[in-house]
Amino acid sequence: MTVQVGVITGDLTVTTTDQGDGTARVSIQYTGADEWYDLEGSPVPIPSGGVRFLHRAVLQAVREGGAAETPGARTPP
């Protein structure tokens, strides 16, 4: 589930980038496309396991599908 265009499926590329403020931005695109989209819930606090741990969790969520959102994102009240 992306912020900009909703659900995207198919061959995707995912990046998880440390923003230097304790959060990470998770972006996703159709592989080979120019446009990047923010995964719903991004930016997200970096967990104690670090950015690599977060990235693995993101990949697992995206592979499972079902309108995946960024793991660990804070849900608004």
N, C-alpha and C positions, 0 to 999 in steps of 0.2 A: 504494500500500500504506500503510494507516494503522496507527498503533500500537494504537488503541482497537478498531477494527472490521474490520481487514483491508482487502481491496480494495474500493474504491468506483468506480463508473463513472457516466457520464451528464454532465449539465450541472453543472460544478463551478466553484467560486470558490476561488482560491488567494491566500494572503497570505504575504509574507516580511518578518519584522519584526526589525530590529536590536535585540538585547537589551542593548546597551551594554557588553558584556563581551568583544567580539570574536567573538560567535556570533550566529546568526540563527535564529529559530524559524519553521518553515514549517508553516502550517496550511491545511487544505482542508475544504470543506463542499459539500454539495449546494446549488446556487444557490438562495437564498431560505429555506433551512432555518435553524434556530436553533443547531444543534449544529456545533461545529468539532472537527476531529480533527487530530492531529499526523501529518505525513508521516513515514514510517519514516526514521530517521536524523537527525531533528531533535531538538534544535538542532544546528547544524552550524557549523564555523568559517567566518567570512566570508572569501572569497578576495580576493586583491589587487585584483581588478576591482570589488569593492564589492558592496553589497546588490542593486543593480539588475542587475548581471551575474549574481549568484546567482539572482535571481528569474527572469530569462530562461531560465537553465539548468533551473530547476525546471519552468517552463511547458513547455519542450521535452520534458523527461522525462515529464511527465504526459500530454502530447498523444501521445507515442509509446506509452504504455500499458505493458502487460507487468509489472504490479505495480511501478510506478516507486517509487524511493526518492529521498531527498534527494541530489542530486549533491554529491560531495565528502565525504559522511559517512564517518566512520572505521568500517571493518569490524572487529568484535571478533576477536581472535586465535582 
